[in-house]
Amino acid sequence: MIRKIIPAAGIMLFLGLSTKLVGETSMILNLKSGILVFGGTIVIGFLSFPMNSYRDLFKTLVVIFRRKEMDYRILVKDIARLSRVNRLYGKLALEKEARRIKNFFLRKGVDLIVDGYDPFEIHKIMEKEYEMYFSRKESLGNILNTLQKLAPVIGFLGTIIGLDGDRLTVSQLDEKGGEVVFTLDQIDKANLDPEF
C-alpha cells in the first residue's frame, strides 16, 4: 500500500511545485509532447529488446507491486516438514510433497534430492540456478534503464523538431508595448542578409 502511495504523492508534489514555479500546468502537461516522449520511448524500446523480455518485465513488475512480504517462518516450517517426510516415508512420498511446494528454489532442490543427486552436486546446481535467476532479473532491470535513458533523448528530439518547424514564432515586446513576431524563416533571412 505504501509503495503505491509514495509515488502518487511524489507526482502530486511535483505538479504542485511546478504550478507554483511555472504558473500554469498547461505548459507542463502538454498532451502532444507527452505522447511524443512516452510513445517514442516505448516504440524504440520495443524495437530494442525481444517481446518475451517485455512480457517477463511486466509479469515481474506486477509481482513486485502486488506481492506481500514473504514470511520466512512458513518456508522454514515447509523445509522441516519435507525433511520429516523424507526421513519417515522416503523419496517417493517426498516427490508427492514436492508438487505442492510454491517456492521455485525449494521445489527445484527437493526434485534434485528425489532424483538422487549428492549434496555437492545439489549445491552447485542450486548456485547456478540462483545466478541465472538474478541474471534474468538484472536483464529486465537493464530494459528499464534503457527506457529511462531514451525518454530525455526523445524529448530533446521533439524539441529540435518543434524548433525546426516553419510555424515557430518568437515573440518579443518592443519599446511601445506592442508585440513583434518573427518566424523562423525571417530569423534565417536576418542572419544571412545584413540589410534585412
C-alpha positions in Angstrom: 0.0 0.0 0.0 2.8 2.4 0.9 4.6 1.6 -2.3 1.6 2.9 -4.2 1.0 6.0 -2.0 4.6 7.3 -2.2 4.9 7.6 -6.0 1.4 9.1 -6.2 2.3 11.7 -3.5 5.6 12.5 -5.3 3.7 13.1 -8.6 1.2 15.4 -6.9 4.0 17.3 -5.1 5.9 17.7 -8.4 2.8 19.0 -10.2 2.0 21.3 -7.3 5.5 22.8 -7.1 5.7 23.0 -10.9 2.4 25.0 -10.9 3.9 27.4 -8.3 7.1 27.9 -10.3 5.7 28.0 -13.9 2.3 29.4 -13.2 0.2 27.1 -15.4 0.2 23.4 -15.6 -0.8 23.5 -19.3 2.8 24.2 -20.1 3.9 21.1 -18.3 1.0 18.8 -19.2 1.2 19.2 -23.0 -0.5 16.2 -24.5 1.4 16.2 -27.8 4.8 16.3 -26.0 3.8 13.6 -23.6 2.6 11.3 -26.5 5.9 12.0 -28.3 8.1 11.3 -25.4 6.3 8.3 -23.9 5.2 6.9 -27.3 8.6 7.3 -28.9 10.4 5.8 -25.9 8.1 2.8 -25.8 8.3 2.2 -29.6 12.1 2.5 -29.6 12.3 0.3 -26.5 10.1 -2.4 -28.2 12.4 -2.3 -31.2 15.5 -2.7 -28.9 14.5 -5.8 -27.0 12.6 -9.0 -27.8 9.0 -9.1 -26.9 9.5 -12.0 -24.5 11.6 -9.8 -22.3 8.8 -7.2 -22.1 6.3 -9.9 -21.1 8.7 -11.1 -18.4 9.2 -7.5 -17.3 5.5 -6.8 -17.0 4.9 -10.0 -15.1 7.8 -9.2 -12.7 6.5 -5.7 -12.1 3.0 -7.0 -11.3 4.5 -9.5 -8.9 6.7 -6.8 -7.3 3.8 -4.4 -6.7 1.2 -6.9 -5.7 3.2 -9.4 -3.6 3.0 -9.2 0.1 6.1 -9.6 2.1 7.3 -13.2 2.4 7.0 -14.9 5.7 10.2 -17.0 6.1 8.8 -18.9 9.1 6.4 -20.6 6.8 9.3 -21.6 4.5 11.3 -23.0 7.4 8.2 -25.0 8.5 7.9 -26.4 5.0 11.5 -27.4 5.0 11.2 -29.1 8.4 8.0 -30.9 7.2 9.7 -32.0 4.0 12.7 -33.4 5.9 10.4 -35.3 8.2 8.5 -36.8 5.2 11.8 -37.8 3.6 13.1 -39.4 6.8 9.9 -41.2 7.7 8.4 -42.2 4.3 11.3 -41.9 1.8 11.8 -40.3 -1.5 8.6 -41.4 -3.2 6.5 -39.5 -0.6 8.9 -36.6 -0.8 8.3 -36.5 -4.6 4.5 -36.2 -4.0 5.0 -33.5 -1.5 7.3 -31.6 -3.9 4.4 -30.9 -6.2 2.6 -28.8 -3.6 5.7 -26.5 -2.9 5.2 -23.0 -4.2 8.7 -21.7 -3.8 10.6 -22.4 -7.0 14.0 -22.9 -5.5 12.8 -25.2 -2.8 10.9 -27.3 -5.3 14.0 -27.5 -7.5 16.1 -28.6 -4.6 13.6 -31.2 -3.5 13.4 -32.5 -7.1 17.2 -32.9 -7.1 17.1 -34.8 -3.8 14.4 -37.1 -5.2 16.5 -37.7 -8.3 19.4 -38.9 -6.2 22.0 -36.2 -6.6 24.6 -35.9 -3.9 24.8 -32.8 -1.7 27.8 -31.3 -3.5 26.1 -31.5 -6.9 22.8 -30.1 -5.5 24.8 -27.2 -4.1 26.4 -26.4 -7.4 23.2 -26.8 -9.4 21.3 -24.5 -7.0 24.0 -21.9 -7.2 23.8 -21.9 -11.0 20.0 -21.6 -10.8 20.3 -18.7 -8.3 22.8 -16.9 -10.6 20.7 -17.5 -13.7 17.6 -16.2 -11.9 19.2 -13.0 -10.8 20.9 -12.6 -14.2 17.4 -12.7 -15.8 16.1 -10.1 -13.4 19.2 -7.9 -14.0 18.5 -8.0 -17.7 14.9 -6.9 -17.0 16.3 -4.0 -15.0 18.5 -3.1 -18.0 15.4 -2.7 -20.1 14.1 -0.2 -17.6 17.4 1.6 -17.5 17.4 1.8 -21.3 13.9 3.2 -21.4 14.9 5.7 -18.7 17.8 6.9 -20.9 15.7 7.0 -24.0 13.0 9.4 -22.7 15.2 12.5 -22.4 16.7 11.8 -25.9 13.2 11.5 -27.4 12.1 14.7 -25.6 15.2 16.6 -26.9 14.5 15.2 -30.4 10.9 16.5 -30.1 12.2 19.9 -29.1 14.5 20.0 -32.1 11.7 19.0 -34.5 9.4 21.7 -32.9 12.1 24.4 -33.3 12.7 23.4 -36.9 9.0 23.9 -38.0 8.2 26.9 -40.1 5.3 27.8 -37.8 7.7 28.6 -34.9 7.3 32.1 -33.7 9.5 34.1 -31.3 7.6 36.9 -29.5 9.2 40.0 -28.0 7.8 43.2 -26.7 9.0 46.3 -28.4 9.5 49.7 -26.7 5.9 50.7 -27.1 4.5 47.6 -25.6 3.4 46.1 -29.0 4.1 42.5 -29.9 6.7 41.8 -32.6 6.5 38.3 -34.1 9.4 36.7 -36.1 9.0 33.5 -38.0 11.9 31.1 -38.3 12.3 32.0 -42.0 12.6 35.7 -41.1 15.2 34.9 -38.5 17.2 32.9 -41.0 17.0 35.8 -43.5 18.2 38.3 -40.9 21.2 36.1 -40.1 22.1 35.8 -43.8 21.2 39.2 -45.2 22.6 42.2 -43.2 20.2 44.7 -45.0 17.1 42.9 -43.7 
